[in-house]
């Protein structure tokens, strides 16, 4: 039951984030330009996920030791995300 509640909460926050991200990026783009907006979006996102991953690694719930087994082409997910955000 607790897993269901957590999934619902995560879904609600995910929906809110999806709805707010583009307008927030638009405001940043008006002030600092599209490239500046992408820089702040990904830069701050990288800091947040770094803290989360380091916390997960400290508790043993994140294992990045197999990163070398990821196919080379899968790393294009990051640059493709930049294209998506930059085009909004």
Biopython code that builds the backbone (N, CA, C, O; Angstrom):
import numpy as np
from Bio.PDB.StructureBuilder import StructureBuilder

atoms = [
    (1, "UNK", "N", (0.820, -1.198, 0.000)),
    (1, "UNK", "CA", (0.000, 0.000, 0.000)),
    (1, "UNK", "C", (0.866, 1.265, 0.000)),
    (1, "UNK", "O", (0.563, 2.238, -0.690)),
    (2, "UNK", "N", (1.942, 1.233, 0.782)),
    (2, "UNK", "CA", (2.822, 2.403, 0.839)),
    (2, "UNK", "C", (3.474, 2.658, -0.521)),
    (2, "UNK", "O", (3.690, 3.808, -0.904)),
    (3, "UNK", "N", (3.786, 1.582, -1.248)),
    (3, "UNK", "CA", (4.385, 1.737, -2.578)),
    (3, "UNK", "C", (3.404, 2.429, -3.526)),
    (3, "UNK", "O", (3.810, 3.251, -4.347)),
    (4, "UNK", "N", (2.140, 2.105, -3.416)),
    (4, "UNK", "CA", (1.125, 2.737, -4.258)),
    (4, "UNK", "C", (1.044, 4.236, -3.964)),
    (4, "UNK", "O", (0.981, 5.055, -4.881)),
    (5, "UNK", "N", (1.046, 4.578, -2.695)),
    (5, "UNK", "CA", (0.981, 5.991, -2.303)),
    (5, "UNK", "C", (2.204, 6.743, -2.815)),
    (5, "UNK", "O", (2.079, 7.854, -3.329)),
    (6, "UNK", "N", (3.381, 6.144, -2.678)),
    (6, "UNK", "CA", (4.604, 6.773, -3.177)),
    (6, "UNK", "C", (4.530, 6.956, -4.683)),
    (6, "UNK", "O", (4.906, 8.009, -5.197)),
    (7, "UNK", "N", (4.051, 5.946, -5.397)),
    (7, "UNK", "CA", (3.924, 6.053, -6.857)),
    (7, "UNK", "C", (2.963, 7.168, -7.255)),
    (7, "UNK", "O", (3.211, 7.880, -8.228)),
    (8, "UNK", "N", (1.889, 7.323, -6.527)),
    (8, "UNK", "CA", (0.924, 8.388, -6.826)),
    (8, "UNK", "C", (1.567, 9.752, -6.592)),
    (8, "UNK", "O", (1.426, 10.657, -7.414)),
    (9, "UNK", "N", (2.266, 9.898, -5.478)),
    (9, "UNK", "CA", (2.918, 11.172, -5.163)),
    (9, "UNK", "C", (3.976, 11.503, -6.215)),
    (9, "UNK", "O", (4.053, 12.640, -6.682)),
    (10, "UNK", "N", (4.782, 10.526, -6.583)),
    (10, "UNK", "CA", (5.806, 10.745, -7.609)),
    (10, "UNK", "C", (5.142, 11.129, -8.932)),
    (10, "UNK", "O", (5.634, 12.011, -9.637)),
    (11, "UNK", "N", (4.047, 10.484, -9.270)),
    (11, "UNK", "CA", (3.328, 10.816, -10.503)),
    (11, "UNK", "C", (2.792, 12.239, -10.497)),
    (11, "UNK", "O", (2.851, 12.940, -11.507)),
    (12, "UNK", "N", (2.270, 12.657, -9.358)),
    (12, "UNK", "CA", (1.751, 14.031, -9.246)),
    (12, "UNK", "C", (2.879, 15.040, -9.414)),
    (12, "UNK", "O", (2.746, 16.005, -10.166)),
    (13, "UNK", "N", (3.991, 14.816, -8.711)),
    (13, "UNK", "CA", (5.119, 15.740, -8.840)),
    (13, "UNK", "C", (5.715, 15.712, -10.245)),
    (13, "UNK", "O", (6.154, 16.744, -10.751)),
    (14, "UNK", "N", (5.735, 14.537, -10.877)),
    (14, "UNK", "CA", (6.228, 14.445, -12.249)),
    (14, "UNK", "C", (5.347, 15.227, -13.201)),
    (14, "UNK", "O", (5.854, 15.903, -14.097)),
    (15, "UNK", "N", (4.046, 15.149, -13.027)),
    (15, "UNK", "CA", (3.129, 15.906, -13.863)),
    (15, "UNK", "C", (3.276, 17.404, -13.666)),
    (15, "UNK", "O", (3.260, 18.172, -14.629)),
    (16, "UNK", "N", (3.421, 17.816, -12.411)),
    (16, "UNK", "CA", (3.649, 19.238, -12.134)),
    (16, "UNK", "C", (4.946, 19.716, -12.768)),
    (16, "UNK", "O", (4.993, 20.788, -13.373)),
    (17, "UNK", "N", (5.998, 18.917, -12.629)),
    (17, "UNK", "CA", (7.296, 19.299, -13.200)),
    (17, "UNK", "C", (7.210, 19.415, -14.711)),
    (17, "UNK", "O", (7.761, 20.348, -15.295)),
    (18, "UNK", "N", (6.522, 18.472, -15.349)),
    (18, "UNK", "CA", (6.394, 18.503, -16.807)),
    (18, "UNK", "C", (5.632, 19.739, -17.270)),
    (18, "UNK", "O", (5.954, 20.323, -18.305)),
    (19, "UNK", "N", (4.627, 20.132, -16.505)),
    (19, "UNK", "CA", (3.843, 21.300, -16.879)),
    (19, "UNK", "C", (4.549, 22.627, -16.611)),
    (19, "UNK", "O", (4.276, 23.620, -17.285)),
    (20, "UNK", "N", (5.439, 22.650, -15.648)),
    (20, "UNK", "CA", (6.101, 23.899, -15.271)),
    (20, "UNK", "C", (7.451, 24.107, -15.942)),
    (20, "UNK", "O", (7.911, 25.244, -16.051)),
    (21, "UNK", "N", (8.091, 23.042, -16.392)),
    (21, "UNK", "CA", (9.452, 23.145, -16.904)),
    (21, "UNK", "C", (9.542, 24.045, -18.133)),
    (21, "UNK", "O", (10.406, 24.921, -18.186)),
    (22, "UNK", "N", (8.684, 23.854, -19.104)),
    (22, "UNK", "CA", (8.753, 24.650, -20.334)),
    (22, "UNK", "C", (8.505, 26.144, -20.075)),
    (22, "UNK", "O", (9.259, 26.973, -20.583)),
    (23, "UNK", "N", (7.471, 26.512, -19.302)),
    (23, "UNK", "CA", (7.304, 27.946, -19.030)),
    (23, "UNK", "C", (8.481, 28.553, -18.261)),
    (23, "UNK", "O", (8.878, 29.688, -18.526)),
    (24, "UNK", "N", (9.036, 27.800, -17.313)),
    (24, "UNK", "CA", (10.188, 28.304, -16.567)),
    (24, "UNK", "C", (11.379, 28.497, -17.496)),
    (24, "UNK", "O", (12.085, 29.502, -17.410)),
    (25, "UNK", "N", (11.600, 27.526, -18.391)),
    (25, "UNK", "CA", (12.689, 27.659, -19.364)),
    (25, "UNK", "C", (12.447, 28.847, -20.282)),
    (25, "UNK", "O", (13.389, 29.536, -20.673)),
    (26, "UNK", "N", (11.194, 29.086, -20.623)),
    (26, "UNK", "CA", (10.861, 30.226, -21.468)),
    (26, "UNK", "C", (11.202, 31.550, -20.808)),
    (26, "UNK", "O", (11.721, 32.457, -21.458)),
    (27, "UNK", "N", (10.911, 31.664, -19.512)),
    (27, "UNK", "CA", (11.252, 32.883, -18.779)),
    (27, "UNK", "C", (12.760, 33.077, -18.759)),
    (27, "UNK", "O", (13.258, 34.180, -18.988)),
    (28, "UNK", "N", (13.492, 31.983, -18.481)),
    (28, "UNK", "CA", (14.951, 32.090, -18.492)),
    (28, "UNK", "C", (15.458, 32.474, -19.874)),
    (28, "UNK", "O", (16.366, 33.295, -20.002)),
    (29, "UNK", "N", (14.866, 31.876, -20.915)),
    (29, "UNK", "CA", (15.282, 32.171, -22.278)),
    (29, "UNK", "C", (15.082, 33.631, -22.647)),
    (29, "UNK", "O", (15.889, 34.200, -23.382)),
    (30, "UNK", "N", (14.011, 34.246, -22.146)),
    (30, "UNK", "CA", (13.765, 35.664, -22.410)),
    (30, "UNK", "C", (14.819, 36.540, -21.735)),
    (30, "UNK", "O", (15.177, 37.599, -22.250)),
    (31, "UNK", "N", (15.310, 36.096, -20.588)),
    (31, "UNK", "CA", (16.259, 36.919, -19.830)),
    (31, "UNK", "C", (17.708, 36.684, -20.228)),
    (31, "UNK", "O", (18.485, 37.634, -20.331)),
    (32, "UNK", "N", (18.082, 35.420, -20.454)),
    (32, "UNK", "CA", (19.501, 35.111, -20.705)),
    (32, "UNK", "C", (19.731, 34.466, -22.066)),
    (32, "UNK", "O", (20.855, 34.067, -22.369)),
    (33, "UNK", "N", (18.698, 34.355, -22.890)),
    (33, "UNK", "CA", (18.830, 33.712, -24.194)),
    (33, "UNK", "C", (18.621, 32.209, -24.088)),
    (33, "UNK", "O", (18.668, 31.627, -23.004)),
    (34, "UNK", "N", (18.391, 31.606, -25.230)),
    (34, "UNK", "CA", (18.095, 30.165, -25.241)),
    (34, "UNK", "C", (19.274, 29.327, -24.735)),
    (34, "UNK", "O", (19.089, 28.390, -23.959)),
    (35, "UNK", "N", (20.479, 29.671, -25.178)),
    (35, "UNK", "CA", (21.643, 28.901, -24.728)),
    (35, "UNK", "C", (21.874, 29.057, -23.231)),
    (35, "UNK", "O", (22.225, 28.095, -22.548)),
    (36, "UNK", "N", (21.677, 30.262, -22.724)),
    (36, "UNK", "CA", (21.802, 30.476, -21.285)),
    (36, "UNK", "C", (20.766, 29.685, -20.509)),
    (36, "UNK", "O", (21.051, 29.140, -19.443)),
    (37, "UNK", "N", (19.560, 29.630, -21.056)),
    (37, "UNK", "CA", (18.496, 28.858, -20.426)),
    (37, "UNK", "C", (18.851, 27.383, -20.365)),
    (37, "UNK", "O", (18.658, 26.732, -19.338)),
    (38, "UNK", "N", (19.370, 26.856, -21.468)),
    (38, "UNK", "CA", (19.775, 25.447, -21.491)),
    (38, "UNK", "C", (20.907, 25.205, -20.502)),
    (38, "UNK", "O", (20.919, 24.188, -19.808)),
    (39, "UNK", "N", (21.861, 26.137, -20.433)),
    (39, "UNK", "CA", (22.960, 26.003, -19.482)),
    (39, "UNK", "C", (22.446, 25.915, -18.050)),
    (39, "UNK", "O", (22.839, 25.020, -17.303)),
    (40, "UNK", "N", (21.571, 26.836, -17.666)),
    (40, "UNK", "CA", (21.051, 26.821, -16.299)),
    (40, "UNK", "C", (20.187, 25.599, -16.039)),
    (40, "UNK", "O", (20.261, 25.008, -14.961)),
    (41, "UNK", "N", (19.367, 25.211, -17.012)),
    (41, "UNK", "CA", (18.502, 24.045, -16.841)),
    (41, "UNK", "C", (19.330, 22.788, -16.591)),
    (41, "UNK", "O", (19.098, 22.065, -15.622)),
    (42, "UNK", "N", (20.294, 22.535, -17.468)),
    (42, "UNK", "CA", (21.091, 21.323, -17.325)),
    (42, "UNK", "C", (22.128, 21.433, -16.209)),
    (42, "UNK", "O", (22.421, 20.444, -15.537)),
    (43, "UNK", "N", (22.680, 22.618, -16.011)),
    (43, "UNK", "CA", (23.669, 22.790, -14.945)),
    (43, "UNK", "C", (23.063, 22.541, -13.574)),
    (43, "UNK", "O", (23.623, 21.796, -12.770)),
    (44, "UNK", "N", (21.919, 23.164, -13.306)),
    (44, "UNK", "CA", (21.272, 22.963, -12.019)),
    (44, "UNK", "C", (20.739, 21.544, -11.893)),
    (44, "UNK", "O", (20.788, 20.955, -10.813)),
    (45, "UNK", "N", (20.231, 20.993, -12.987)),
    (45, "UNK", "CA", (19.775, 19.605, -12.964)),
    (45, "UNK", "C", (20.913, 18.644, -12.668)),
    (45, "UNK", "O", (20.729, 17.662, -11.949)),
    (46, "UNK", "N", (22.092, 18.923, -13.222)),
    (46, "UNK", "CA", (23.258, 18.070, -12.967)),
    (46, "UNK", "C", (23.665, 18.110, -11.499)),
    (46, "UNK", "O", (24.040, 17.089, -10.922)),
    (47, "UNK", "N", (23.588, 19.293, -10.900)),
    (47, "UNK", "CA", (23.945, 19.410, -9.483)),
    (47, "UNK", "C", (22.951, 18.624, -8.623)),
    (47, "UNK", "O", (23.351, 17.909, -7.704)),
    (48, "UNK", "N", (21.677, 18.756, -8.919)),
    (48, "UNK", "CA", (20.653, 18.050, -8.144)),
    (48, "UNK", "C", (20.829, 16.539, -8.271)),
    (48, "UNK", "O", (20.814, 15.830, -7.264)),
    (49, "UNK", "N", (20.994, 16.038, -9.493)),
    (49, "UNK", "CA", (21.119, 14.589, -9.661)),
    (49, "UNK", "C", (22.433, 14.078, -9.092)),
    (49, "UNK", "O", (22.492, 12.940, -8.628)),
    (50, "UNK", "N", (23.492, 14.887, -9.113)),
    (50, "UNK", "CA", (24.759, 14.488, -8.499)),
    (50, "UNK", "C", (24.576, 14.253, -7.006)),
    (50, "UNK", "O", (25.058, 13.257, -6.467)),
    (51, "UNK", "N", (23.886, 15.164, -6.341)),
    (51, "UNK", "CA", (23.640, 15.005, -4.906)),
    (51, "UNK", "C", (22.810, 13.749, -4.637)),
    (51, "UNK", "O", (23.096, 12.999, -3.704)),
    (52, "UNK", "N", (21.783, 13.524, -5.457)),
    (52, "UNK", "CA", (20.932, 12.345, -5.282)),
    (52, "UNK", "C", (21.725, 11.065, -5.492)),
    (52, "UNK", "O", (21.619, 10.134, -4.694)),
    (53, "UNK", "N", (22.528, 11.008, -6.568)),
    (53, "UNK", "CA", (23.298, 9.794, -6.871)),
    (53, "UNK", "C", (24.357, 9.549, -5.808)),
    (53, "UNK", "O", (24.563, 8.405, -5.402)),
    (54, "UNK", "N", (25.031, 10.590, -5.350)),
    (54, "UNK", "CA", (26.028, 10.406, -4.295)),
    (54, "UNK", "C", (25.373, 9.894, -3.016)),
    (54, "UNK", "O", (25.934, 9.042, -2.327)),
    (55, "UNK", "N", (24.205, 10.404, -2.705)),
    (55, "UNK", "CA", (23.471, 9.890, -1.543)),
    (55, "UNK", "C", (23.073, 8.442, -1.728)),
    (55, "UNK", "O", (23.180, 7.642, -0.799)),
    (56, "UNK", "N", (22.613, 8.099, -2.922)),
    (56, "UNK", "CA", (22.229, 6.715, -3.193)),
    (56, "UNK", "C", (23.441, 5.796, -3.176)),
    (56, "UNK", "O", (23.352, 4.663, -2.703)),
    (57, "UNK", "N", (24.570, 6.269, -3.686)),
    (57, "UNK", "CA", (25.785, 5.454, -3.672)),
    (57, "UNK", "C", (26.256, 5.226, -2.240)),
    (57, "UNK", "O", (26.753, 4.149, -1.907)),
    (58, "UNK", "N", (26.098, 6.242, -1.395)),
    (58, "UNK", "CA", (26.514, 6.115, 0.009)),
    (58, "UNK", "C", (25.667, 5.083, 0.746)),
    (58, "UNK", "O", (26.144, 4.442, 1.682)),
    (59, "UNK", "N", (24.415, 4.921, 0.327)),
    (59, "UNK", "CA", (23.541, 3.947, 0.975)),
    (59, "UNK", "C", (23.553, 2.598, 0.269)),
    (59, "UNK", "O", (22.912, 1.650, 0.723)),
    (60, "UNK", "N", (24.279, 2.512, -0.835)),
    (60, "UNK", "CA", (24.379, 1.249, -1.563)),
    (60, "UNK", "C", (23.242, 0.990, -2.526)),
    (60, "UNK", "O", (23.103, -0.134, -3.010)),
    (61, "UNK", "N", (22.421, 1.986, -2.825)),
    (61, "UNK", "CA", (21.296, 1.772, -3.737)),
    (61, "UNK", "C", (21.592, 2.205, -5.165)),
    (61, "UNK", "O", (20.756, 2.024, -6.050)),
    (62, "UNK", "N", (22.768, 2.773, -5.402)),
    (62, "UNK", "CA", (23.169, 3.153, -6.763)),
    (62, "UNK", "C", (24.486, 2.456, -7.088)),
    (62, "UNK", "O", (25.439, 2.510, -6.311)),
    (63, "UNK", "N", (24.526, 1.809, -8.236)),
    (63, "UNK", "CA", (25.740, 1.115, -8.664)),
    (63, "UNK", "C", (26.119, 1.618, -10.053)),
    (63, "UNK", "O", (25.523, 1.228, -11.057)),
    (64, "UNK", "N", (27.108, 2.478, -10.087)),
    (64, "UNK", "CA", (27.552, 3.028, -11.365)),
    (64, "UNK", "C", (28.767, 2.284, -11.916)),
    (64, "UNK", "O", (29.352, 2.701, -12.916)),
    (65, "UNK", "N", (29.139, 1.201, -11.275)),
    (65, "UNK", "CA", (30.359, 0.500, -11.666)),
    (65, "UNK", "C", (30.262, -0.131, -13.054)),
    (65, "UNK", "O", (31.288, -0.452, -13.655)),
    (66, "UNK", "N", (29.068, -0.310, -13.561)),
    (66, "UNK", "CA", (28.885, -0.946, -14.867)),
    (66, "UNK", "C", (28.711, 0.059, -15.998)),
    (66, "UNK", "O", (28.245, -0.306, -17.078)),
    (67, "UNK", "N", (29.078, 1.321, -15.769)),
    (67, "UNK", "CA", (28.841, 2.340, -16.781)),
    (67, "UNK", "C", (29.566, 2.027, -18.080)),
    (67, "UNK", "O", (29.120, 2.444, -19.149)),
    (68, "UNK", "N", (30.668, 1.305, -18.007)),
    (68, "UNK", "CA", (31.424, 0.991, -19.233)),
    (68, "UNK", "C", (30.719, -0.034, -20.118)),
    (68, "UNK", "O", (31.107, -0.221, -21.271)),
    (69, "UNK", "N", (29.697, -0.694, -19.598)),
    (69, "UNK", "CA", (28.968, -1.678, -20.394)),
    (69, "UNK", "C", (27.817, -1.046, -21.180)),
    (69, "UNK", "O", (27.147, -1.728, -21.955)),
    (70, "UNK", "N", (27.589, 0.241, -20.983)),
    (70, "UNK", "CA", (26.526, 0.936, -21.719)),
    (70, "UNK", "C", (26.990, 1.132, -23.160)),
    (70, "UNK", "O", (28.117, 1.573, -23.381)),
    (71, "UNK", "N", (26.151, 0.815, -24.142)),
    (71, "UNK", "CA", (26.550, 1.029, -25.543)),
    (71, "UNK", "C", (26.880, 2.501, -25.793)),
    (71, "UNK", "O", (26.234, 3.389, -25.238)),
    (72, "UNK", "N", (27.885, 2.754, -26.628)),
    (72, "UNK", "CA", (28.357, 4.117, -26.863)),
    (72, "UNK", "C", (27.249, 5.036, -27.344)),
    (72, "UNK", "O", (27.214, 6.211, -26.980)),
    (73, "UNK", "N", (26.347, 4.512, -28.158)),
    (73, "UNK", "CA", (25.304, 5.336, -28.734)),
    (73, "UNK", "C", (24.263, 5.767, -27.703)),
    (73, "UNK", "O", (23.558, 6.752, -27.918)),
    (74, "UNK", "N", (24.157, 5.050, -26.595)),
    (74, "UNK", "CA", (23.183, 5.406, -25.559)),
    (74, "UNK", "C", (23.548, 6.727, -24.878)),
    (74, "UNK", "O", (22.683, 7.396, -24.313)),
    (75, "UNK", "N", (24.821, 7.099, -24.932)),
    (75, "UNK", "CA", (25.244, 8.361, -24.318)),
    (75, "UNK", "C", (24.749, 9.584, -25.086)),
    (75, "UNK", "O", (24.887, 10.710, -24.607)),
    (76, "UNK", "N", (24.175, 9.377, -26.266)),
    (76, "UNK", "CA", (23.581, 10.487, -27.002)),
    (76, "UNK", "C", (22.281, 10.973, -26.359)),
    (76, "UNK", "O", (21.723, 11.983, -26.789)),
    (77, "UNK", "N", (21.796, 10.270, -25.340)),
    (77, "UNK", "CA", (20.582, 10.704, -24.638)),
    (77, "UNK", "C", (20.752, 12.108, -24.076)),
    (77, "UNK", "O", (19.819, 12.909, -24.119)),
    (78, "UNK", "N", (21.935, 12.412, -23.550)),
    (78, "UNK", "CA", (22.187, 13.748, -22.996)),
    (78, "UNK", "C", (22.121, 14.839, -24.041)),
    (78, "UNK", "O", (21.347, 15.784, -23.888)),
    (79, "UNK", "N", (22.916, 14.742, -25.111)),
    (79, "UNK", "CA", (22.832, 15.769, -26.156)),
    (79, "UNK", "C", (21.449, 15.861, -26.807)),
    (79, "UNK", "O", (21.012, 16.952, -27.174)),
    (80, "UNK", "N", (20.762, 14.732, -26.953)),
    (80, "UNK", "CA", (19.413, 14.786, -27.522)),
    (80, "UNK", "C", (18.461, 15.525, -26.589)),
    (80, "UNK", "O", (17.564, 16.235, -27.043)),
    (81, "UNK", "N", (18.661, 15.357, -25.292)),
    (81, "UNK", "CA", (17.865, 16.119, -24.333)),
    (81, "UNK", "C", (18.116, 17.614, -24.451)),
    (81, "UNK", "O", (17.201, 18.425, -24.312)),
    (82, "UNK", "N", (19.369, 17.963, -24.707)),
    (82, "UNK", "CA", (19.691, 19.383, -24.917)),
    (82, "UNK", "C", (18.946, 19.937, -26.117)),
    (82, "UNK", "O", (18.454, 21.065, -26.079)),
    (83, "UNK", "N", (18.861, 19.157, -27.171)),
    (83, "UNK", "CA", (18.126, 19.586, -28.370)),
    (83, "UNK", "C", (16.650, 19.792, -28.027)),
    (83, "UNK", "O", (16.042, 20.777, -28.446)),
    (84, "UNK", "N", (16.084, 18.867, -27.270)),
    (84, "UNK", "CA", (14.680, 18.988, -26.898)),
    (84, "UNK", "C", (14.439, 20.245, -26.073)),
    (84, "UNK", "O", (13.536, 21.026, -26.373)),
    (85, "UNK", "N", (15.240, 20.439, -25.041)),
    (85, "UNK", "CA", (15.066, 21.611, -24.175)),
    (85, "UNK", "C", (15.331, 22.898, -24.949)),
    (85, "UNK", "O", (14.602, 23.879, -24.796)),
    (86, "UNK", "N", (16.368, 22.897, -25.776)),
    (86, "UNK", "CA", (16.701, 24.089, -26.553)),
    (86, "UNK", "C", (15.640, 24.461, -27.575)),
    (86, "UNK", "O", (15.565, 25.615, -27.996)),
    (87, "UNK", "N", (14.820, 23.500, -27.978)),
    (87, "UNK", "CA", (13.813, 23.786, -28.989)),
    (87, "UNK", "C", (12.474, 24.203, -28.400)),
    (87, "UNK", "O", (11.556, 24.549, -29.143)),
    (88, "UNK", "N", (12.350, 24.177, -27.094)),
    (88, "UNK", "CA", (11.053, 24.538, -26.476)),
    (88, "UNK", "C", (10.820, 26.029, -26.493)),
    (88, "UNK", "O", (9.786, 26.498, -26.017)),
]
sb = StructureBuilder()
sb.init_structure("model")
sb.init_model(0)
sb.init_chain("A")
sb.init_seg("    ")
for serial, (resi, resn, name, xyz) in enumerate(atoms, 1):
    if name == "N":
        sb.init_residue(resn, " ", resi, " ")
    sb.init_atom(name, np.array(xyz, "f"), 0.0, 1.0, " ", f" {name:<3s}", serial, name[0])
structure = sb.get_structure()
